[in-house]
């Protein structure tokens, strides 16, 4: 999966399911974390405001020193 694929899948879930898209989006985010890394997944969470809208929180990246 590419970042653009993930972005399209998230947007499609939002368009199709609206406020009930959380489970579908969570699956995409988990796949994104696995395929592309935590930073990319977190960028998508921020871009689509998924934490506020669907309670999907960003992950802390390991070794970030944060």
C-alpha positions as CSV (number, residue, x, y, z in Angstrom):
1,X,0.0,0.0,0.0
2,X,1.2,3.5,-0.7
3,X,0.4,6.6,1.3
4,X,-1.9,7.8,-1.5
5,X,-3.7,4.4,-1.4
6,X,-4.3,4.8,2.3
7,X,-5.5,8.4,1.8
8,X,-8.0,7.3,-0.8
9,X,-9.2,4.4,1.4
10,X,-9.7,6.7,4.4
11,X,-11.6,9.2,2.2
12,X,-13.8,6.5,0.7
13,X,-14.7,5.2,4.2
14,X,-15.6,8.7,5.3
15,X,-17.7,9.2,2.2
16,X,-19.4,5.9,2.5
17,X,-19.9,5.5,6.2
18,X,-19.8,9.0,7.6
19,X,-19.7,9.1,11.4
20,X,-19.6,5.3,11.4
21,X,-16.4,5.0,9.4
22,X,-14.2,4.5,12.5
23,X,-13.7,0.8,12.3
24,X,-12.9,0.8,8.6
25,X,-10.5,3.7,9.0
26,X,-8.8,2.0,12.0
27,X,-8.1,-1.0,9.7
28,X,-6.5,1.3,7.1
29,X,-4.4,3.0,9.8
30,X,-3.2,-0.3,11.2
31,X,-2.3,-1.5,7.7
32,X,-0.5,1.8,7.1
33,X,1.5,1.5,10.3
34,X,2.5,-2.0,9.3
35,X,3.4,-1.2,5.7
36,X,4.6,2.4,5.8
37,X,5.5,3.1,9.4
38,X,4.2,4.9,12.4
39,X,5.1,8.4,11.1
40,X,3.1,8.0,7.9
41,X,0.1,6.7,9.9
42,X,0.3,9.6,12.3
43,X,0.5,12.1,9.4
44,X,-2.8,10.6,8.0
45,X,-4.4,10.7,11.4
46,X,-3.5,14.4,11.7
47,X,-4.4,15.2,8.1
48,X,-8.0,13.8,8.4
49,X,-8.4,14.9,12.1
50,X,-9.1,11.2,13.0
51,X,-8.4,11.6,16.7
52,X,-11.2,14.1,17.1
53,X,-13.7,12.7,14.7
54,X,-13.2,8.9,15.2
55,X,-11.1,8.6,18.4
56,X,-8.2,7.2,16.5
57,X,-5.1,8.4,18.3
58,X,-1.6,8.7,16.9
59,X,1.0,6.3,18.0
60,X,4.2,7.3,19.6
61,X,7.2,6.2,17.5
62,X,9.8,4.1,19.2
63,X,13.1,5.8,19.8
64,X,11.7,9.3,19.3
65,X,13.1,10.4,22.7
66,X,9.8,12.2,23.3
